[in-house]
Amino acid sequence: MIEVKNISKSFDGKNILHDINATFYTGKTNLIIGQSGSGKTVLMKSIVGLIRPESGEILYDGRDFLKMTTSQMKSLRKEIGMLFQGSALFDSETVLGNVMFPLRMFSQMGKGEMMDRARFCLERVNLQGAENKYPSEISGGMQKRVAIARAIALNPKYLFCDEPNSGLDPKTSILIDELLHDITHEYNITTIINTHDMNSVLGIGENIVFINKGRRAWVGDKERIFTTSNEALNEFVFATRLFQEVKDYIITSEHNKKQGGTM
């Protein structure tokens, strides 16, 4: 479990986060949602240590991240997996080499152990047989699954995902969502997902934190999001859902054209 208590952050005198409180639960898919510029990305970067807030506490199972020594922070980072928006794979490395990268950096495993672990993670994301391919030789959805395999290679307790469905067609997005949900439950991970994707919210939103103008404006799950009286959230859901439908239509149309199909 990760707890955020009274987190505030400003840039150049402008307040971006205002006294944020939130809890992200172990074994659940925790989603951070909000409009562009709402502060949700700053919140995630603060939690993972890329940005240091001016005040507050960030507790990893009771351990205050902001009071840790450099050595303690380094140790904690071994417990964290990261899934970046653009997958961030190394073009010069094979699929297997990409998954092995964090093992080479942070583990004491021998080469054989690292290869076995990397292959296990690739099998978990249904990519067995692709280990000798390069990122340029596989689809965007497969690249995302390689990135997930790499993120779980060190068997993390905490998994951070930044817009995991960015650039993917609707069908592949659902597969990625289901994979993240299943891995979270299977390995009892505290997973935090920063997303604009309303399909993700409605599909795997077990604990949703809505950030509006730098403040925590609402907390709930996918079952409650359409029954809330929060005006800002209702406006966000409606506008985002409409945009998502148009975006999905365009992406699906382009995909069908490439496949020689028709709408």
GIKA-V875822 format. One record per residue. N is the residue number from 1. D_FIRST is the distance of its C-alpha to the first C-alpha in Angstrom with 1 decimal. Layout:
n=N d_first=D_FIRST
n=N d_first=D_FIRST
This chain:
n=1 d_first=0.0
n=2 d_first=3.8
n=3 d_first=6.6
n=4 d_first=10.1
n=5 d_first=12.9
n=6 d_first=16.6
n=7 d_first=16.6
n=8 d_first=20.2
n=9 d_first=22.0
n=10 d_first=25.7
n=11 d_first=28.1
n=12 d_first=31.8
n=13 d_first=31.6
n=14 d_first=29.9
n=15 d_first=26.7
n=16 d_first=24.2
n=17 d_first=21.0
n=18 d_first=21.7
n=19 d_first=19.4
n=20 d_first=16.3
n=21 d_first=13.6
n=22 d_first=10.7
n=23 d_first=7.3
n=24 d_first=5.7
n=25 d_first=4.7
n=26 d_first=4.9
n=27 d_first=8.7
n=28 d_first=9.6
n=29 d_first=11.5
n=30 d_first=10.4
n=31 d_first=13.7
n=32 d_first=15.1
n=33 d_first=18.8
n=34 d_first=21.7
n=35 d_first=25.2
n=36 d_first=26.2
n=37 d_first=26.2
n=38 d_first=23.7
n=39 d_first=21.3
n=40 d_first=18.5
n=41 d_first=19.3
n=42 d_first=19.5
n=43 d_first=16.0
n=44 d_first=14.6
n=45 d_first=16.9
n=46 d_first=15.8
n=47 d_first=12.1
n=48 d_first=13.4
n=49 d_first=16.1
n=50 d_first=19.2
n=51 d_first=19.9
n=52 d_first=19.7
n=53 d_first=19.5
n=54 d_first=22.2
n=55 d_first=20.1
n=56 d_first=16.8
n=57 d_first=13.6
n=58 d_first=10.6
n=59 d_first=8.1
n=60 d_first=6.3
n=61 d_first=5.2
n=62 d_first=8.3
n=63 d_first=10.3
n=64 d_first=12.1
n=65 d_first=12.8
n=66 d_first=15.9
n=67 d_first=17.5
n=68 d_first=17.2
n=69 d_first=20.5
n=70 d_first=21.6
n=71 d_first=21.3
n=72 d_first=17.7
n=73 d_first=16.8
n=74 d_first=18.8
n=75 d_first=17.1
n=76 d_first=13.5
n=77 d_first=15.1
n=78 d_first=16.1
n=79 d_first=12.6
n=80 d_first=12.5
n=81 d_first=14.6
n=82 d_first=16.4
n=83 d_first=18.5
n=84 d_first=21.1
n=85 d_first=23.1
n=86 d_first=26.3
n=87 d_first=25.0
n=88 d_first=26.4
n=89 d_first=28.2
n=90 d_first=30.9
n=91 d_first=34.2
n=92 d_first=36.1
n=93 d_first=33.7
n=94 d_first=33.9
n=95 d_first=31.0
n=96 d_first=30.6
n=97 d_first=30.9
n=98 d_first=28.1
n=99 d_first=25.6
n=100 d_first=26.9
n=101 d_first=26.4
n=102 d_first=23.0
n=103 d_first=24.2
n=104 d_first=27.3
n=105 d_first=25.5
n=106 d_first=22.7
n=107 d_first=23.7
n=108 d_first=26.6
n=109 d_first=27.7
n=110 d_first=31.3
n=111 d_first=32.5
n=112 d_first=32.9
n=113 d_first=29.4
n=114 d_first=28.0
n=115 d_first=30.3
n=116 d_first=29.3
n=117 d_first=25.5
n=118 d_first=26.3
n=119 d_first=28.5
n=120 d_first=25.9
n=121 d_first=23.4
n=122 d_first=26.4
n=123 d_first=27.3
n=124 d_first=23.8
n=125 d_first=24.3
n=126 d_first=28.0
n=127 d_first=29.6
n=128 d_first=31.7
n=129 d_first=35.1
n=130 d_first=34.0
n=131 d_first=33.1
n=132 d_first=36.4
n=133 d_first=36.3
n=134 d_first=35.6
n=135 d_first=33.3
n=136 d_first=36.5
n=137 d_first=37.6
n=138 d_first=34.8
n=139 d_first=33.7
n=140 d_first=30.9
n=141 d_first=28.9
n=142 d_first=29.4
n=143 d_first=28.5
n=144 d_first=25.1
n=145 d_first=24.6
n=146 d_first=25.6
n=147 d_first=23.0
n=148 d_first=20.3
n=149 d_first=21.9
n=150 d_first=21.8
n=151 d_first=18.2
n=152 d_first=17.2
n=153 d_first=20.1
n=154 d_first=18.2
n=155 d_first=15.8
n=156 d_first=12.7
n=157 d_first=9.1
n=158 d_first=8.4
n=159 d_first=11.2
n=160 d_first=12.8
n=161 d_first=15.8
n=162 d_first=18.5
n=163 d_first=20.9
n=164 d_first=21.0
n=165 d_first=24.0
n=166 d_first=26.1
n=167 d_first=29.7
n=168 d_first=29.3
n=169 d_first=31.5
n=170 d_first=30.1
n=171 d_first=30.4
n=172 d_first=28.6
n=173 d_first=25.9
n=174 d_first=25.3
n=175 d_first=25.3
n=176 d_first=22.6
n=177 d_first=20.4
n=178 d_first=21.0
n=179 d_first=20.3
n=180 d_first=16.9
n=181 d_first=16.1
n=182 d_first=17.6
n=183 d_first=16.0
n=184 d_first=12.4
n=185 d_first=13.5
n=186 d_first=15.7
n=187 d_first=13.5
n=188 d_first=10.2
n=189 d_first=8.7
n=190 d_first=6.0
n=191 d_first=9.2
n=192 d_first=10.4
n=193 d_first=14.1
n=194 d_first=16.7
n=195 d_first=19.7
n=196 d_first=23.0
n=197 d_first=23.7
n=198 d_first=24.1
n=199 d_first=24.7
n=200 d_first=21.1
n=201 d_first=20.0
n=202 d_first=22.3
n=203 d_first=21.5
n=204 d_first=17.8
n=205 d_first=16.3
n=206 d_first=14.0
n=207 d_first=12.2
n=208 d_first=14.5
n=209 d_first=14.6
n=210 d_first=18.3
n=211 d_first=19.4
n=212 d_first=23.1
n=213 d_first=25.2
n=214 d_first=22.3
n=215 d_first=20.9
n=216 d_first=18.2
n=217 d_first=20.7
n=218 d_first=19.0
n=219 d_first=15.9
n=220 d_first=16.4
n=221 d_first=16.8
n=222 d_first=19.7
n=223 d_first=21.8
n=224 d_first=22.0
n=225 d_first=22.5
n=226 d_first=26.3
n=227 d_first=26.8
n=228 d_first=25.4
n=229 d_first=28.0
n=230 d_first=26.3
n=231 d_first=29.2
n=232 d_first=27.5
n=233 d_first=25.0
n=234 d_first=28.0
n=235 d_first=30.0
n=236 d_first=27.2
n=237 d_first=26.8
n=238 d_first=30.5
n=239 d_first=31.3
n=240 d_first=28.6
n=241 d_first=29.5
n=242 d_first=33.2
n=243 d_first=32.6
n=244 d_first=30.5
n=245 d_first=33.4
n=246 d_first=36.0
n=247 d_first=34.0
n=248 d_first=33.4
n=249 d_first=37.2
n=250 d_first=38.2
n=251 d_first=36.0
n=252 d_first=37.2
n=253 d_first=40.8
n=254 d_first=40.7
n=255 d_first=39.2
n=256 d_first=41.9
n=257 d_first=44.6
n=258 d_first=43.5
n=259 d_first=43.7
n=260 d_first=47.1
n=261 d_first=46.0
n=262 d_first=46.9
n=263 d_first=45.2
